[in-house]
Structures are given as structure tokens and as C-alpha cells.
Amino acid sequence: MSGVHGFRTATAILVAAALIGAGGAAAPDRPERPGWTSPGLVGGCGWPSTGVPLPPDEADGASYLPDSTVVRLADGRVRLVEPGTAGTILVRASDRRVRAAVRSDRAWLARGAVPGGGAHREMAVRALLDLHMLTRPNGASLASWYGAWEYTWPRDSAFAAAAFTVTGHTSEAVRILRFFANVQHDDGRWAARYHPDGTAVIDGREPQTDALGWMLWSSWLLRTLEPSEHVPELWPMVRRAADHLAGSLGPDGLPPPSPDYWERRVTREQAPDRPTLGVVGPVLAGLRSAAAIADGYARPAEAARWRAAAHRVGGAVVRHFAPHGYPRSPVQGGHMDTSVTFIAPPFAPLDPSVSAAVSDAARKLALPNGGVLPGEYWSGDPDVAWTPETALFALNAAASGREAKAAQELDWLARHATSLGVLPEKVGENGEQAGVAPLGWTASLVLLTLASLERPLPIPPA
């Protein structure tokens, strides 16, 4: 990632020089752009593919060469990653390295399939190539390229592996799952996040239980769609994670409280002593997935144990969440959030009462700019939409047979991509990029949605 750090250093030097040249003015003529501001990554060196952010000052008039990670600038020159390095170079469009880089990207795309023809094909290409650039050779799939995002989360990575699975890029899916099999704790858990080299990030964040459920679901999806893929590390990883989940359930059938995809402490929840639906949903999907994997490995004892645990969690959802309309926390007046989609297709069978709750949540979280907030009474900027949450509603719509609604959400995401067509983390009140781009989780969810529109995704058997 030396190219990234070099870009940051160069940016800092340019800003400092501008201030000196202005005679020591207290502030530049225009506000300094956030460090994450880039319309997307530049690649072009094949696999392993290094992604380096395009400098924002080069964004106007820039575009990717079709089906590639190579960027043509407004002046006609081309920026790409020089083979064998982690930095970018500017060359003429006629340079042989441009042709070689484009051929490499297109050959990688052709190893699988690009879902979503017509209007959504370009978004799918960009999402696939962005995931490709964010995934390291050792299987570390980064959330994004900048600062606090330059880590690999088990949750996000499970979705990246699932996206690679449904597009037929299974070697990348296997690589990601192997990475997490290698860093899994003996008790079945994972750290909240990891450095690209596989060492855990030590920052006070406790392990997040939803990660286990998502890893089990992603492993099951690979085993279901690509049964010929034999990953020796997969079964021990599944056994440890599923045993941990089954053993963690309390007398009420629910797992203990834990941070979830909101990445916040349980003490800030409406019911700090109860798990959120953001934890319970993945645990239910994970246990069902693990039982199905055990069936495939002819391990009836484990299958029965995990299926019984899943039955307990499913019953607890009906008892504790359903009476309140499936809110984030199982309390009267509980706030709605996107996690209601975790107990709906493609993660759980279709249930009319859950579908009604999904629609209720989508209505309550909708913003004037067309996207959604993560949840009611969101503590962040109330005018900024989050693309992964919007994409989760799109995925649910596609998996539930509401194709028109899924297409509507996908159209919104496409309209609010960056100038390079890359999916950012957030979208501002006026439709501007408000977060780092690309965000791997959003790219994964878009690919899963497009794939689901072409062929319904399998659902873990209840």
C-alpha cells in the first residue's frame, strides 16, 4: 500500500505549499477536502491487484477504460499501476502497458460472470473490480483504502466472499475464507477487525458475535453453489464458530449482547442487557447454515446440535421481537433499523410479518435524498444516507420477488456513484459523495442483489 501512503504525503506537501504561496493566509480559498476524497481506485497490474486512489484533482473528465481499472484522464493520458509496484504512472494511451493492463482486467472478469445486464452492467463491473483491488493475495479483503477503513472486518469480508461466490470468482472467495480460518480464535470467535497481514487490531473493540453468523452463512453459500470447492480449513472453522454460537445461547434462546454492524458499544442500545436484531439475525442464519454444512460433511451429531440451537433462536425471535414489530432491540417502542432484513430473504425464509416490518423500516429510515439511514434516531448526520443499508433493502427486495423495488434501489445507487461510477460509503443531502469510495460491503451487496435478480439466491434451510 505504499502508493496510498505516497499519495497522502504528496497531498500534504501540496497543501502546505499552497498555504506558503498564499503568504501565510489563515485558510485556503476553498475548504481542504477530506483525506478520503477520491472518486475511486486506479489499478491495472493484474493479480495481485493493487488499488491506489485517483487524486481528486484529476477526477474531472476522468473515466475508466471499459471493463478495466485503468483511468483515462481528461487530457487523454492514462493513469495505471505500474506492474511490479504499488504506485501509479501516467502514460500515453498508446503505451503497450495500457493494453496489457486492460487485457488482464478483462481476463479476470471473464473467469466468472458479471451479473446485471443492461443499465446495471457497468455498476456490476465496477463493484467486481473494486472488490478485486481491495482483496489482498492472502485473502484479506479490506473495507476500503483509507485510514480507519484500511482493515478487514469478518462481517464485510463474509459478504465479499459471498459476492465472489455468486459471480463465479471462487478462488477469491476461498482465499477470503481461508484467511479467516487461519486467524480464528480457538473459541470460534474473531477479533472485531484485522490488519491486512492477519494480526488483530487492538483498539478496545470486543469480538462481535454477528461476525460468526455471517462467516457461517458465507461458507454455506460457497458449499451450496460451488460444491466442488473443497476447502480443508472450512469444516474446523465452521465447527468452532457454530459450537460457540450454540453454547452462547441463554435460557431465553438468545445469544448474549454484543456489538453488531453499527460498531457501537452495547451500553448505548435501548436494551443494553439484550442482543440486537443485528446480532440475532446473523446468529440464526449462521446456525442454520452450519447445520446444512454438517449435513454435507455427513456429521449428523453436529447437524442435530446446531439445528436444535437454530430452532431455539428462531423461537426466541418470535417471542421477543415479533410482538414489537421486529425492532432493533426487543422492547416496546423499539427503534427500527436495517437489521430487520437479516431475518428475511435471502438470509431466512419469506415471512409475511417480517416483510411488513421490512417495509415499515424502509419507510421510517428513508431520507429526502432517496437513500436511508442505518436506523431510527441515528446519532450520526441525519441528512446523510448510507449505501450499504440502502443496498440491504435492495437485496431483500430482489430475494423476495419484488424486482421493481430492487431495481429502484439499484438505480438510486448508480445515480449516486462517484464520477468514476464507484459506490461510496455515504451520500450527502444534495447527492454528493460523503464517504470513502469504494466501500467493499456496498459493492458486495450490489453484486448479490444483481445476481439474485438473475437467479434466486439459496436460503439457509430452516
C-alpha positions as CSV (number, residue, x, y, z in Angstrom):
1,M,0.0,0.0,0.0
2,S,3.0,2.3,-0.4
3,G,1.3,4.1,-3.3
4,V,-1.6,5.1,-0.9
5,H,0.8,6.5,1.7
6,G,2.8,8.2,-1.0
7,F,-0.4,9.9,-2.3
8,R,-1.3,11.1,1.2
9,T,2.2,12.5,1.6
10,A,2.1,14.2,-1.7
11,T,-1.3,15.7,-0.9
12,A,0.0,17.1,2.4
13,I,3.0,18.7,0.7
14,L,0.9,20.3,-2.0
15,V,-1.5,21.7,0.6
16,A,1.4,23.1,2.7
17,A,3.0,24.6,-0.4
18,A,-0.3,26.3,-1.3
19,L,-0.5,27.9,2.1
20,I,3.1,29.2,2.0
21,G,2.5,30.6,-1.5
22,A,-0.6,32.4,-0.3
23,G,1.6,34.4,2.1
24,G,0.7,32.5,5.2
25,A,-3.0,33.0,4.9
26,A,-5.0,31.5,7.7
27,A,-7.1,29.4,5.4
28,P,-7.0,28.5,1.7
29,D,-9.6,29.9,-0.7
30,R,-11.6,26.7,-0.6
31,P,-12.0,24.3,2.3
32,E,-9.5,21.5,2.3
33,R,-11.1,18.2,1.1
34,P,-11.2,15.3,3.5
35,G,-8.4,12.8,3.1
36,W,-10.8,10.1,1.9
37,T,-12.0,12.2,-1.0
38,S,-11.2,10.2,-4.2
39,P,-13.7,9.0,-6.8
40,G,-12.2,5.6,-6.9
41,L,-9.1,3.4,-7.2
42,V,-6.6,3.0,-10.0
43,G,-5.4,-0.5,-10.8
44,G,-4.2,-2.2,-13.9
45,C,-1.5,-4.6,-12.9
46,G,-3.5,-7.8,-12.8
47,W,-3.4,-10.1,-9.8
48,P,-2.4,-9.4,-7.2
49,S,-4.2,-6.1,-8.0
50,T,-3.1,-3.0,-6.1
51,G,-5.7,-0.3,-5.8
52,V,-4.3,3.3,-5.5
53,P,-6.7,6.2,-5.1
54,L,-7.0,8.6,-8.0
55,P,-6.0,12.1,-6.9
56,P,-9.2,14.2,-6.6
57,D,-7.7,17.0,-8.7
58,E,-7.5,14.5,-11.7
59,A,-11.1,13.5,-11.4
60,D,-12.8,16.0,-13.7
61,G,-13.3,14.4,-17.0
62,A,-11.6,11.1,-16.0
63,S,-13.1,7.7,-16.7
64,Y,-12.2,4.1,-16.6
65,L,-11.3,2.4,-19.8
66,P,-14.2,-0.1,-20.4
67,D,-14.1,-3.2,-18.2
68,S,-10.8,-2.2,-16.6
69,T,-9.3,-0.4,-13.6
70,V,-7.2,1.8,-15.9
71,V,-8.2,5.5,-15.8
72,R,-8.1,7.9,-18.8
73,L,-7.7,11.5,-17.7
74,A,-9.4,14.5,-19.4
75,D,-6.2,15.3,-21.3
76,G,-6.1,11.8,-22.9
77,R,-3.3,10.4,-20.8
78,V,-3.8,7.2,-18.8
79,R,-3.1,6.5,-15.2
80,L,-2.4,3.0,-14.1
81,V,-0.5,1.0,-11.5
82,E,2.9,0.2,-12.9
83,P,3.5,-3.6,-13.0
84,G,5.6,-4.8,-10.0
85,T,5.0,-1.6,-8.0
86,A,2.4,-0.1,-5.7
87,G,2.4,3.3,-7.3
88,T,0.8,4.8,-10.4
89,I,2.2,6.2,-13.5
90,L,0.9,8.5,-16.3
91,V,1.4,7.2,-19.8
92,R,0.1,7.8,-23.3
93,A,-3.0,5.9,-24.3
94,S,-0.9,4.1,-26.9
95,D,1.5,2.7,-24.3
96,R,1.7,-1.1,-24.5
97,R,1.3,-1.3,-20.7
98,V,-2.2,0.1,-21.1
99,R,-3.3,-2.6,-23.4
100,A,-1.7,-5.3,-21.2
101,A,-3.5,-3.9,-18.1
102,V,-6.9,-3.8,-19.8
103,R,-6.4,-7.4,-21.1
104,S,-5.5,-8.5,-17.6
105,D,-8.7,-7.0,-16.0
106,R,-10.9,-8.3,-18.7
107,A,-9.4,-11.8,-18.4
108,W,-10.1,-11.8,-14.7
109,L,-13.7,-10.7,-15.2
110,A,-14.2,-13.5,-17.8
111,R,-13.1,-16.1,-15.2
112,G,-16.6,-15.7,-13.7
113,A,-19.7,-13.8,-14.7
114,V,-20.8,-10.2,-14.5
115,P,-24.4,-10.1,-13.2
116,G,-27.0,-7.5,-14.2
117,G,-27.1,-6.8,-17.9
118,G,-28.3,-3.6,-19.5
119,A,-28.3,-0.5,-17.3
120,H,-26.7,-2.2,-14.3
121,R,-23.8,-4.0,-16.0
122,E,-21.4,-1.1,-15.6
123,M,-22.2,-0.9,-11.9
124,A,-21.6,-4.6,-11.6
125,V,-18.2,-4.4,-13.4
126,R,-17.1,-1.6,-11.2
127,A,-18.2,-3.4,-8.0
128,L,-16.4,-6.6,-9.0
129,L,-13.2,-4.8,-10.0
130,D,-13.3,-2.7,-6.8
131,L,-13.6,-5.9,-4.7
132,H,-10.8,-7.4,-6.7
133,M,-8.5,-4.4,-5.9
134,L,-9.5,-4.4,-2.2
135,T,-8.7,-8.1,-1.7
136,R,-5.0,-8.9,-0.9
137,P,-3.3,-12.1,-2.1
138,N,-3.5,-13.6,1.4
139,G,-7.3,-13.2,1.4
140,A,-7.5,-10.0,3.5
141,S,-10.5,-8.1,2.0
142,L,-10.3,-4.5,3.0
143,A,-13.3,-2.4,3.8
144,S,-11.7,0.4,1.7
145,W,-8.3,2.0,1.1
146,Y,-8.2,4.9,3.6
147,G,-7.3,5.2,7.3
148,A,-10.0,3.8,9.5
149,W,-11.3,1.6,6.6
150,E,-8.0,0.1,5.7
151,Y,-8.7,-3.1,7.8
152,T,-10.5,-6.3,7.2
153,W,-13.7,-7.0,9.1
154,P,-15.1,-10.6,9.3
155,R,-18.6,-9.2,8.6
156,D,-17.7,-7.3,5.5
157,S,-15.4,-10.0,4.3
158,A,-18.1,-12.7,4.6
159,F,-20.1,-10.6,2.1
160,A,-17.2,-10.1,-0.2
161,A,-16.7,-13.9,-0.3
162,A,-20.4,-14.4,-1.0
163,A,-20.2,-11.9,-3.8
164,F,-17.2,-13.6,-5.4
165,T,-19.1,-16.9,-5.0
166,V,-22.2,-15.8,-6.8
167,T,-20.2,-14.3,-9.7
168,G,-18.1,-17.5,-10.1
169,H,-14.8,-15.9,-8.9
170,T,-14.5,-18.7,-6.4
171,S,-10.7,-18.6,-5.9
172,E,-11.1,-15.2,-4.3
173,A,-14.0,-16.4,-2.2
174,V,-11.9,-19.4,-1.0
175,R,-8.9,-17.1,-0.3
176,I,-11.0,-14.9,2.0
177,L,-12.5,-17.8,3.9
178,R,-9.0,-19.4,4.3
179,F,-7.7,-16.1,5.7
180,F,-10.4,-16.2,8.4
181,A,-9.9,-19.8,9.1
182,N,-6.3,-19.1,9.8
183,V,-6.9,-16.2,12.2
184,Q,-9.9,-17.6,14.0
185,H,-9.6,-17.9,17.8
186,D,-9.7,-21.4,19.4
187,D,-13.1,-20.5,21.0
188,G,-14.5,-19.9,17.5
189,R,-14.6,-16.1,17.6
190,W,-12.8,-13.5,15.6
191,A,-11.4,-10.1,16.6
192,A,-13.5,-7.1,15.6
193,R,-11.1,-6.4,12.7
194,Y,-7.7,-7.3,11.4
195,H,-4.7,-5.6,9.7
196,P,-4.1,-6.8,6.2
197,D,-1.3,-9.1,7.5
198,G,-3.7,-11.0,9.7
199,T,-2.8,-9.5,13.0
200,A,-5.7,-8.4,15.1
201,V,-6.4,-4.7,15.6
202,I,-6.0,-3.9,19.3
203,D,-8.2,-0.9,20.0
204,G,-10.5,-2.0,22.8
205,R,-13.2,-3.3,20.5
206,E,-14.6,-6.6,21.7
207,P,-15.3,-9.5,19.4
208,Q,-18.6,-9.1,17.5
209,T,-20.9,-12.1,17.6
210,D,-22.7,-11.3,14.3
211,A,-19.3,-12.0,12.5
212,L,-19.6,-15.7,13.3
213,G,-23.1,-15.9,11.8
214,W,-22.1,-14.1,8.6
215,M,-19.0,-16.3,8.2
216,L,-21.1,-19.4,8.6
217,W,-23.6,-18.2,6.1
218,S,-20.9,-17.3,3.5
219,S,-19.2,-20.6,3.9
220,W,-22.6,-22.4,3.4
221,L,-23.2,-20.3,0.3
222,L,-19.9,-21.4,-1.2
223,R,-20.6,-25.1,-0.3
224,T,-24.0,-24.8,-1.9
225,L,-23.2,-23.0,-5.1
226,E,-19.8,-24.4,-5.7
227,P,-19.8,-27.9,-4.1
228,S,-16.7,-28.9,-6.0
229,E,-14.7,-26.3,-4.0
230,H,-13.1,-28.4,-1.2
231,V,-11.5,-26.2,1.5
232,P,-9.9,-28.4,4.2
233,E,-9.9,-25.5,6.6
234,L,-13.6,-24.8,6.2
235,W,-15.0,-27.6,8.4
236,P,-12.9,-26.9,11.5
237,M,-13.7,-23.2,11.2
238,V,-17.4,-23.9,10.9
239,R,-17.3,-26.3,13.8
240,R,-15.6,-23.8,16.1
241,A,-17.9,-20.9,15.2
242,A,-21.1,-22.9,15.3
243,D,-20.2,-24.6,18.6
244,H,-19.5,-21.1,20.1
245,L,-22.9,-19.8,18.9
246,A,-24.8,-22.8,20.1
247,G,-23.1,-22.7,23.5
248,S,-23.7,-19.0,24.0
249,L,-27.5,-19.1,24.0
250,G,-29.2,-18.2,27.2
251,P,-32.3,-19.7,28.8
252,D,-34.4,-17.4,26.6
253,G,-32.8,-18.8,23.5
254,L,-31.0,-15.6,22.6
255,P,-27.2,-15.0,22.3
256,P,-25.7,-12.5,24.7
257,P,-25.5,-8.8,23.9
258,S,-22.7,-7.9,21.5
259,P,-21.8,-5.0,19.2
260,D,-23.1,-5.6,15.6
261,Y,-22.8,-3.9,12.3
262,W,-23.4,-0.5,13.9
263,E,-20.0,-0.9,15.5
264,R,-21.0,0.7,18.8
265,R,-21.0,-0.4,22.4
266,V,-24.0,-2.3,23.8
267,T,-24.3,0.2,26.6
268,R,-25.7,2.7,24.0
269,E,-28.6,0.4,23.0
270,Q,-32.2,0.7,24.1
271,A,-31.9,-2.5,25.9
272,P,-28.2,-3.0,26.9
273,D,-28.8,-6.3,28.5
274,R,-30.5,-7.8,25.4
275,P,-29.0,-8.6,22.0
276,T,-30.0,-6.5,19.0
277,L,-31.6,-8.0,15.9
278,G,-28.3,-7.1,14.2
279,V,-26.8,-9.9,16.3
280,V,-29.7,-12.3,16.5
281,G,-30.4,-12.4,12.7
282,P,-26.9,-13.4,11.7
283,V,-26.7,-16.0,14.6
284,L,-29.9,-17.6,13.3
285,A,-28.7,-17.6,9.7
286,G,-25.3,-18.9,10.8
287,L,-26.6,-21.8,12.8
288,R,-29.0,-22.9,10.1
289,S,-26.1,-22.6,7.6
290,A,-23.8,-24.6,9.9
291,A,-26.3,-27.4,10.3
292,A,-26.7,-27.7,6.5
293,I,-22.9,-27.7,6.1
294,A,-22.7,-30.6,8.7
295,D,-25.2,-32.5,6.6
296,G,-22.9,-32.1,3.6
297,Y,-20.0,-33.4,5.6
298,A,-22.0,-36.3,7.0
299,R,-21.7,-35.1,10.5
300,P,-25.2,-35.9,11.9
301,A,-24.4,-35.2,15.6
302,E,-23.2,-31.6,14.8
303,A,-26.1,-31.1,12.4
304,A,-28.6,-32.1,15.0
305,R,-27.0,-29.9,17.7
306,W,-26.8,-26.8,15.6
307,R,-30.2,-27.3,14.1
308,A,-31.7,-27.5,17.6
309,A,-29.8,-24.3,18.6
310,A,-31.2,-22.6,15.5
311,H,-34.7,-23.7,16.4
312,R,-34.2,-22.1,19.9
313,V,-33.1,-18.8,18.3
314,G,-36.0,-18.8,15.8
315,G,-38.5,-19.4,18.6
316,A,-36.9,-16.6,20.6
317,V,-37.2,-14.2,17.7
318,V,-41.0,-14.9,17.6
319,R,-41.3,-14.5,21.3
320,H,-39.2,-11.4,21.9
321,F,-39.0,-9.4,18.6
322,A,-42.2,-10.2,16.8
323,P,-44.6,-8.7,19.4
324,H,-42.9,-5.4,19.0
325,G,-42.7,-5.4,15.1
326,Y,-39.2,-6.7,14.9
327,P,-37.3,-3.6,16.1
328,R,-33.6,-3.4,16.7
329,S,-34.0,-4.1,20.4
330,P,-36.7,-6.4,21.7
331,V,-38.6,-3.8,23.7
332,Q,-41.9,-1.9,23.5
333,G,-41.3,1.1,21.3
334,G,-38.1,-0.3,20.0
335,H,-36.5,1.6,17.1
336,M,-36.5,0.1,13.7
337,D,-33.3,-0.4,11.7
338,T,-31.9,-2.2,8.6
339,S,-31.2,-5.4,10.6
340,V,-34.8,-6.5,10.1
341,T,-33.6,-7.6,6.6
342,F,-31.3,-10.1,8.4
343,I,-34.3,-12.3,9.2
344,A,-35.8,-12.1,5.7
345,P,-34.7,-13.4,2.3
346,P,-32.0,-14.3,1.3
347,F,-31.0,-15.0,4.9
348,A,-34.2,-16.6,6.1
349,P,-37.5,-17.9,4.5
350,L,-40.1,-15.4,3.5
351,D,-42.5,-14.5,6.3
352,P,-45.3,-12.0,5.7
353,S,-45.0,-10.4,9.2
354,V,-41.3,-9.9,8.7
355,S,-41.9,-8.5,5.2
356,A,-44.3,-6.0,6.7
357,A,-41.6,-5.0,9.2
358,V,-39.0,-4.5,6.4
359,S,-41.4,-2.2,4.6
360,D,-42.0,-0.3,7.9
361,A,-38.3,0.1,8.5
362,A,-37.6,1.2,4.9
363,R,-40.3,3.9,5.3
364,K,-39.1,5.2,8.6
365,L,-35.4,5.3,7.6
366,A,-36.0,6.9,4.2
367,L,-34.3,10.3,3.5
368,P,-35.3,13.1,1.1
369,N,-32.2,12.3,-1.0
370,G,-33.6,8.9,-1.7
371,G,-31.3,6.8,0.5
372,V,-31.8,5.5,4.0
373,L,-30.3,6.0,7.5
374,P,-29.0,2.9,9.3
375,G,-31.7,3.2,11.9
376,E,-34.2,5.4,13.7
377,Y,-32.8,8.2,15.9
378,W,-29.4,7.7,14.3
379,S,-26.7,9.5,16.2
380,G,-24.8,10.5,13.1
381,D,-25.6,13.1,10.5
382,P,-29.4,12.8,10.0
383,D,-29.2,14.0,6.4
384,V,-26.5,11.6,5.1
385,A,-27.7,8.3,3.5
386,W,-25.7,5.1,3.9
387,T,-25.2,3.0,0.8
388,P,-24.8,-0.5,2.4
389,E,-28.1,-0.1,4.2
390,T,-29.8,1.0,1.0
391,A,-28.3,-2.0,-0.7
392,L,-29.5,-4.3,2.0
393,F,-33.1,-3.2,1.3
394,A,-32.4,-3.8,-2.4
395,L,-31.1,-7.3,-1.8
396,N,-34.1,-8.1,0.3
397,A,-36.4,-6.8,-2.4
398,A,-34.7,-8.9,-5.1
399,A,-34.7,-12.0,-2.9
400,S,-38.3,-11.6,-2.0
401,G,-39.6,-11.3,-5.6
402,R,-40.0,-7.5,-5.6
403,E,-37.9,-6.9,-8.7
404,A,-39.2,-3.4,-9.4
405,K,-38.3,-2.2,-5.9
406,A,-34.8,-3.8,-6.1
407,A,-34.3,-2.1,-9.5
408,Q,-35.4,1.2,-8.0
409,E,-32.8,1.0,-5.2
410,L,-30.1,-0.1,-7.6
411,D,-30.9,2.9,-9.8
412,W,-30.5,5.2,-6.9
413,L,-27.1,3.7,-6.0
414,A,-26.0,4.0,-9.6
415,R,-27.1,7.7,-9.8
416,H,-25.1,8.4,-6.6
417,A,-21.9,6.7,-7.5
418,T,-18.8,8.9,-7.9
419,S,-17.7,10.5,-11.1
420,L,-15.9,7.2,-11.9
421,G,-19.0,5.1,-11.2
422,V,-17.7,3.8,-7.9
423,L,-20.0,3.2,-4.9
424,P,-19.2,5.3,-1.9
425,E,-20.0,4.6,1.7
426,K,-22.3,7.6,2.2
427,V,-24.3,10.1,0.1
428,G,-24.9,13.7,1.3
429,E,-28.0,15.7,1.5
430,N,-27.5,17.1,-2.0
431,G,-26.4,13.8,-3.6
432,E,-22.7,14.4,-3.2
433,Q,-20.1,11.8,-2.1
434,A,-20.0,11.9,1.7
435,G,-17.8,8.9,2.5
436,V,-14.9,6.9,1.2
437,A,-15.2,5.2,-2.2
438,P,-15.3,2.3,-2.9
439,L,-16.8,0.6,0.1
440,G,-16.4,-3.1,-0.2
441,W,-19.6,-4.0,1.7
442,T,-21.8,-2.0,-0.6
443,A,-20.1,-3.4,-3.7
444,S,-20.7,-6.9,-2.4
445,L,-24.4,-6.2,-1.6
446,V,-24.9,-4.8,-5.1
447,L,-23.4,-7.8,-6.7
448,L,-25.6,-10.2,-4.6
449,T,-28.7,-8.1,-5.5
450,L,-27.9,-8.3,-9.2
451,A,-27.2,-12.0,-9.0
452,S,-30.4,-12.6,-7.1
453,L,-32.4,-10.8,-9.8
454,E,-31.0,-13.3,-12.3
455,R,-31.3,-16.4,-10.2
456,P,-32.8,-16.5,-6.7
457,L,-30.2,-17.0,-4.1
458,P,-30.5,-20.1,-1.9
459,I,-31.8,-19.5,1.6
460,P,-30.4,-21.4,4.6
461,P,-32.9,-24.2,5.3
462,A,-34.9,-23.6,8.4
